[in-house]
Amino acid sequence: MAGKLTAAQGAGILLVTANVGSLFEDPENLQKIWLREFYQTVQTHNPHFLAVHFQEVGGKNYEASMSHVDSFVKELLSSEAMKEFSRARVYLDENYKSLEHFTALGSFYFIHESLKNIHQFDFKAKKFKKVVGKETCSETLESTSMLEKEKFPQDYFPECKWSRKGFIRTRWALADCAFDLVNIHLFHDASNLVAWERSPSVYSGTRQKALGFVLDRITDQRYDKLPFFIFGDFNFRLDSKQVIESLCSSATMQTVRTTDTNEVHKLIFRETDNDRKVVLHLEKKLFNYVNQDVFRENNGTSLLEFDKELSVFKDRLHE
């Protein structure tokens, strides 16, 4: 996802977010394709200030992917396509051995040589500092004063199991226009079977709680309140129960349980006539619906009525 807006004195700002977990599992192929598309996007928009928010930096197996992460960062900082960006700030959460702190977030900021007047906020000194040169910070981000980083409290996590979810905030001033940029990674739906049990789902409730936590933190009394852009991996989903009830309104449901634990293993929805044809096959990680065109026609707009997760925040966030 990328968004472009215009700030003070016509400075072009490009905001990009990407969950890059898979890039580090196949760096030879996927990374090259991704970088090519990214450079093309930068060239098309030609921004003065470029913010890139990454989630899942290093992929699932962070320890094994560390060298790939380093080469990815070096490529971005030294590439021909980025040569006009004379200043850069790279913040990488690489402290994977610390379960209570590790988020796998990466926040990268590039400033074009033509942009003269740019400052970044020091949260400890509580003042803006002029941005000069290129810097990478990748050890423990907790100790740098140029950002705020938090992992969600453990009781927010499904079954209280730690995973790489949290946020990073930085604060910038372009001439006299100051704003916050927030990189966020919210919880995913771990199981379709659990997601369908109620509306809204338990996962939706957890995401709502975590996003509320972030919004409260970035608008509290510790610092001056500023406009903010929050972009990352929200993991928002359609309301599963309502979608399934709509798609399978005239179907009957068969529940298949495991023999050893008697837990629900799969749900099979069949038409009541038409030879009891299977309409939907649902498992923990499987959602196999018979008519895939529903999701493609008009870019899936018929399903927008089930896209509700942001509505709770309509007074606090504008998409």
N, C-alpha and C positions, 0 to 999 in steps of 0.2 A: 504494500500500500504506500502511496506517496501523495502528499498534498502540497499545494503551493499557495503562498499568500504574499502580500506585499506589505513591508513594514516601513519604518521611518525613511524619509527621503527616497522612496522608491527602491529600497533594497529588496531584492528578491530572496525569499526564504523558501527552502524546500525541506519538507519533513518526510522522512521515510521510516517505515517500520518493517521488520522481517524476522520471522522465526527461522533461524538458520541451522537448526539441529541436524538436518539431513546433509548439509553441505560438508560436514566434517566426517561423514561416513563414506563419502565418495568424492574426495577433494579433486581428484584428477578430472572428473567429468562435470559433476554438478557445480562445483565451485567456479570453474571457468565459465560455464554458461551463465551462472548468476552474476558474476562480475561483469561480463559482457553486457548483460541487460541493464545492470546498475549504471555502468559508465554511459550507456546510451541514454538513459533517463536523465542523468546529470547534464549531458550534452544538450539534450532537447530543452530542458528548463533553464539551464545556464544560471544557477542561483549565485547570490553573493554569500549567503550563509546556508550551509547544508548540515542538517541534523539527521543522523542515522541511528535508530534504536534497534538493537538486536536482542533476541531472546534465544535461549538454549545454545549459547556460544559454546562450541566444543562438542555438541551432540550428547548422546546418551552416555558414552564412555569417555568422560572428560580427561582422565589421566592419560589414556592412550592417544588422545587427540591434541594434546598441548602443542606439539610441534606444528601441527596443521593450523592451529589458531595463530601462532606466531608468524607463520608465513603468510597467512591471510591478512593480518594487520600490516605487515611489511609491504605486501603487494598494494594495498589500498593507499598507504602513505607515500609510496614511491612511484606509483604508476604514471604513465604519460598523460592519461586522461584527467588526472587530478593535479597536474603540475602548477596550475594557476591558483591553487589553494595554498597560500603561503604560510598559513597558521592552522594548527590542528590540536584538538584535545581528544585523547582516546582513554576511556575508562572501561576497564575489563575486570569483572569479578571472577578471578581465577582461584580463589581460595577454597577449592573443592573439598579439602580435608575438614573444613569447619561446617558441619551439618546445620548448625543453628544460624549461620550467616550466609552461606553460599546461595546465590540466586542465578548464576550463569547469565546475568545481564551484561550487555555491552553498549555503552553510549559513546558514539563517535561524532565529533563536530569539526567541520571544515570551514575555514573562512577565506574567501577570495581576496586576492592581492589588492583589488580595487576598493575593498571596504576598509576604510581607514579608522573609523571610530567604533571600536567594539571592546566591551568589558565583560568580565565574568565575575560573579559574586562569590566572595569568600564567606562561608556560613559561620566560621569561627570569629573572624575579625569583623563580620557584619558590614563589609564594604566591598565595592566593586574594584576589580583590578584589571589593568590593561592586558589584553591577550597578545602575547609575543611568542613567535616560534612554534615548534611542534613538541608536544609532550604526551607521553604515554604513562598511565598509572594502572598497574595491574596486580599489585600485591594485595594488601588488605585495604579495600576502599573505605573501610570504617575510619581509617586514620587520615584520610585526605579531607581538607576543609573546603574543597571546591565543589562538593556535592553532598547530597543527603542520600543515604542508602539504607533501606530497611527490608528485612524479611518479615512476612506476616507472622503474627504470634502463633505458636504451635497449635493452640486449640482451634485455630481457623482451618487447619489442614484436615481433609477428610481422614477419619480414623486416627487423627493426631500423628500421622506419619509425615515426617519432613519431606518436602520436595522443593524444587528450585523455583519458588514463587515469591515475588516481592516488587519493590520499585526503586528507581533512582531518580532524583530530582537535581537539575542544574538550573541556574538563574543567569540570564544574559541581559545586556543592555546594548542595543544598536542605536547610537546617537542618544536621543532622549526617550527611546522606546524600550522599556524593560518588561521582561516576561519570564515565566518558568517553563521548562520543558521536562516532562515526566515520562520515563520509560517504565512500562508496567507489564507484568505477566501474571494473569489470573489463572485459577484452577480450571482444568478440563473436565469433561464428563468421563469418568473412569469406566462406566458401564452403561450401555443402552438399557439394560434390564432394570437397573436402579433408576435411571433417568425417567423411565416411563411410568414409574409407580405412582407419582403424584404430580399435580400441577399447581404452582411451579415446582420444578424438581429440587431435590436436596442440593444438587450441584449449583443450580441457579441461586439458591439462597446463600451458599458459601461465597460465590462470586460477588453477590450484592454486598455482603458483609465486608469483604476484602476491599472492594472499590470504595465503599463508604469510609473505610479506615484510611485509605490513601487521600481521599478528598478532605477529610477532617485534618489530616496531618499537614497538608500543603496550604491550608487556609486558616491554621490556628494562629495564636497570638505571638509566636516566637519571632516572626519576621513580618515585614510589611507585606500586605496582601497585594498580589500582582495578578494580571491575567495569566492563564496557563494553558498550555497545549499538552494533552495527555494522549500519548499514542504508543501502542505496543501490541501485545497479544492478549486481548480481553477474553478469548475463548467463549464468547457468547454463543449460545445455541438457540435454535427454535424450541418452543415448548413441546417436548417430545410426546407427552401424553395427548395433548390436543392435536398435534400433527397426525399421530397414529389413529386417533379416534375419527379424524376427518378422512384420512386415506382409506380406512378400513371400516367405514360406518355400517356396511351391510355384511361384514364378515364374521365368522365365528372363530374363537380363539382356542387353540390347543396348547396346553402347557406340558413341556417335556422336562422331567427332573433327572438329576444324576442318581444312579443306583446306590452309591455309597453314602452320600450326605443328604440326599433328598432335596438339594437346592435346585432352584429353577435354572435350567441349562439353556433352554430356548423357548421361544414363543412362536407358534405358527398360526397365521391368520388365513382362513380359507373362505372362498365364496360359498354362500349357502346352497347355490345351485351350480350350473356350469361345471359339472363333474368335480365339485369341491376343489377347484383350482386354487393353488397357493398364491395369495396376494402379497403377503409380507412374511419374511423370515427374519426373526430378531434374536440376536445373541449378544453377549457382553460387548464384543467388538465388531458385530456384523449387523448391518441394516440393509437388507436386500428386498427392495420393493419392485413389483412386477413392471410398473410403468415409469421408467426413468425420465420420460419426457416431462413429467410434472415438475421436475427440478430444473429443467432447461428452458422450457417455453417462457418467452418474455423474461428471461434471466431469473426465473423462479418467483416473479412478483406475486403470484397467487398465494404464496406461502408467507408473505410479509405480515399477514394478520397474526401469525404465531411468533413473530420476532419482537419480543416484549421486554427483554432484560434491561434495556436502557430507559424504559418508560418511568421506572422508579426514580431516575435521576434527572427527569426533564426540567426541573427547576435549577439544577446545578451544572448540567452539562448540555452543550449544544453540538450535535453532530453535523 
